[in-house]
Amino acid sequence: MDMVEWLTNWYKSQCNDDWEHTYGIQIDTIDNPGWSLRVDLLETPYEGKKISMKVLNSDDDWYDVTSDGEAFTAFGDASKLQFLINLFKEFTEN
């Protein structure tokens, strides 16, 4: 399954006529250049789950992922959007 399709399905599974009015998912670009991904975890089964990882191989090969239990936040170089979504998928499966 394509990672965008997987994320779409994950989002739809959280929508309960309440969660989506306060929480959600944000994908944006950053000026490094790169991507940012933020997924709200409050009122999901992943609330409270934490993670922290940072990899800097070069200016063109890096990512930084954290979860404080309230939100999963990931940043990565311009080639990493699918990769970041996959890291979130792994976060929800482990």
KELUM-641794 format. One record per residue (C-alpha): residue number from 1; x, y, z. Coordinates in steps of 0.1 Angstrom, whole numbers. Layout:
BEGIN
+-----+-------+-------+-------+
|   k |    c1 |    c2 |    c3 |
+-----+-------+-------+-------+
| NUM |     X |     Y |     Z |
...
+-----+-------+-------+-------+
! end
This chain:
BEGIN
+-----+-------+-------+-------+
|   k |    c1 |    c2 |    c3 |
+-----+-------+-------+-------+
|   1 |     0 |     0 |     0 |
|   2 |    12 |    35 |    -8 |
|   3 |    21 |    55 |    23 |
|   4 |    -3 |    84 |    14 |
|   5 |   -31 |    59 |    11 |
|   6 |   -22 |    43 |    44 |
|   7 |   -21 |    78 |    61 |
|   8 |   -55 |    86 |    46 |
|   9 |   -69 |    54 |    60 |
|  10 |   -54 |    60 |    94 |
|  11 |   -69 |    95 |    94 |
|  12 |  -103 |    82 |    84 |
|  13 |  -101 |    56 |   112 |
|  14 |   -97 |    83 |   138 |
|  15 |  -126 |   104 |   126 |
|  16 |  -155 |    99 |   150 |
|  17 |  -175 |   131 |   146 |
|  18 |  -154 |   146 |   174 |
|  19 |  -116 |   140 |   170 |
|  20 |  -114 |   156 |   136 |
|  21 |  -129 |   189 |   149 |
|  22 |   -99 |   194 |   173 |
|  23 |   -71 |   172 |   160 |
|  24 |   -56 |   161 |   127 |
|  25 |   -26 |   157 |   104 |
|  26 |    -5 |   185 |    90 |
|  27 |    20 |   180 |    61 |
|  28 |    41 |   210 |    51 |
|  29 |    73 |   220 |    35 |
|  30 |   103 |   236 |    53 |
|  31 |   130 |   258 |    40 |
|  32 |   160 |   234 |    44 |
|  33 |   144 |   222 |    19 |
|  34 |   124 |   194 |    33 |
|  35 |    91 |   181 |    48 |
|  36 |    73 |   183 |    81 |
|  37 |    47 |   159 |    93 |
|  38 |    26 |   164 |   125 |
|  39 |     0 |   139 |   136 |
|  40 |   -21 |   147 |   167 |
|  41 |   -21 |   117 |   191 |
|  42 |   -45 |   129 |   217 |
|  43 |   -77 |   109 |   220 |
|  44 |   -61 |    81 |   198 |
|  45 |   -48 |    47 |   210 |
|  46 |   -13 |    62 |   206 |
|  47 |   -17 |    90 |   232 |
|  48 |    12 |    89 |   256 |
|  49 |    35 |    69 |   233 |
|  50 |    69 |    85 |   229 |
|  51 |    98 |    83 |   205 |
|  52 |   129 |   103 |   196 |
|  53 |   153 |    97 |   168 |
|  54 |   176 |   119 |   148 |
|  55 |   198 |   109 |   118 |
|  56 |   221 |   134 |   100 |
|  57 |   240 |   117 |    72 |
|  58 |   244 |   149 |    51 |
|  59 |   226 |   181 |    42 |
|  60 |   206 |   161 |    17 |
|  61 |   200 |   130 |    38 |
|  62 |   185 |   136 |    73 |
|  63 |   154 |   132 |    94 |
|  64 |   143 |   140 |   130 |
|  65 |   113 |   123 |   146 |
|  66 |    98 |   129 |   180 |
|  67 |    66 |   121 |   199 |
|  68 |    59 |   137 |   232 |
|  69 |    28 |   116 |   237 |
|  70 |     5 |   143 |   224 |
|  71 |    18 |   146 |   188 |
|  72 |    41 |   127 |   165 |
|  73 |    64 |   152 |   147 |
|  74 |    88 |   144 |   119 |
|  75 |   111 |   165 |    97 |
|  76 |   132 |   153 |    68 |
|  77 |   150 |   162 |    37 |
|  78 |   132 |   169 |     4 |
|  79 |   132 |   132 |    -5 |
|  80 |   117 |   119 |    27 |
|  81 |    80 |   125 |    27 |
|  82 |    70 |    88 |    21 |
|  83 |    97 |    78 |    45 |
|  84 |    84 |   100 |    73 |
|  85 |    49 |    87 |    68 |
|  86 |    63 |    51 |    69 |
|  87 |    80 |    60 |   102 |
|  88 |    47 |    71 |   116 |
|  89 |    31 |    38 |   103 |
|  90 |    59 |    19 |   121 |
|  91 |    53 |    40 |   153 |
|  92 |    16 |    29 |   153 |
|  93 |    24 |    -7 |   147 |
|  94 |    51 |   -12 |   173 |
+-----+-------+-------+-------+
! end
